[in-house]
């Protein structure tokens, strides 16, 4: 599994198992066969395409796009919108979405937050 702990600039296409501990200043696309773990920060949009998998523990400054056939688990901070265009999107109770969660197609599940956490 590839790991990145530094800072990357420019757009990136993830096509392999990848663990991000650092930051990326640009847009990121996750394509078929890739498993992407965001533990750091993305300063741009994140698009998970058909066959791509992603788990967000860190933060995404832009928007999240979940395309048909993609799977995303969101456990971190999303400052933009989450748009499901046909994939599976799971937002756990510890996650934060500053923008809106929109489901155009696909399955979206938002785990209810604890009463004490609100």
N, C-alpha and C positions, 0 to 999 in steps of 0.2 A: 504494500500500500504506500502510495506517495504521501509524504507529509511536507507541509510548507509552514514554516514558523516566521518567515520574514514578511516583507512588504512587496507586493507585486503591483505594477501599474499597467493598465491597458486591459482590453477585453480578453476573456479566457474561455476556452471550451474544455470542459472536463469530460474525458472519455475513458477513464480508468478509476479504480478505487483511489480516493483522494481525501486526506484529512487536512483541513485548513485551520491552523492555530494562529496564523498571522492575519494580514489584511490584504484585500484586493481593491484597488481603485479602478473600477471599470465594471462592465456588465459581464455576467457569468452565465454560460449555457451548459447544462448537464445533459449529455446525450445517451443514447441506448448503450446499456452495459456498464454505465458508470454508477458508482455509489459515492456520494459526496457528503462529507460531514463538515458542517460549518461550525467551528468552535471559536472562530475569530470574527472578523467583520468584512462585509462586502459593501463598498461605497458605490453602489450602482444597482441595476436590476438583476434578479436571479430568475432564469427561465429553465424549467425542468421539462425536457422533451420526452417523447414516447420512449419507453423503456429505461428512462433515467430514474434514479432513486436519490433522495436527498433527506438529510435530517439536520435541521437548523437548531443548534444550541446557542450560538452567538447572536449576532445581529446583522440585519440587512437594511441598509439605509434607503434603498429604492423599493420597487414593487416586486412581488413574487408572482410568477406566471406558472401555473401547473397545466401542462398540455395533456391531450388525450393519451392514455396509456402510461402516464407518469405517476409516481408515488412520492408524497412529501409528508414528513412529520415535522411540525413546527413546535419547538419547545423554547425558543428564545425571544428576541425582539425584532419586530418588523415595523419599520417606520413608515412604510408606504402601504399600498393595498395588496391584498391576496386575491388573485383572480384565478378561479378554477375553470379551465376550458376543456374538461373532459377526463381529468385524472382523478386520483384519490388524494384528498387533503385532510390531514388530521391535525387539529390545533389542540395541544394539551392544556391543562388547567393552569400551568405556570407560564405559558406563552403570553406575549403582549403583541397586539396589532394596533398600531396608531391609526392607520387608515381604515378601510372597509374590507370585509370579506365578502366576495361576490362569487356565486356559483352559476356560471353560464351553462355548464354541463358537468357531468361526473358526480362524484360523491364527496361531500364535505361534512366532516364531523367536528364539532367544537365542544370539547369537554367543559362542563360547567365549572366555574371557579368556586373555590371554597368561600363561604360567607365571610370568614375572617380576613381573607385576602383582598376583598373588594373595598 
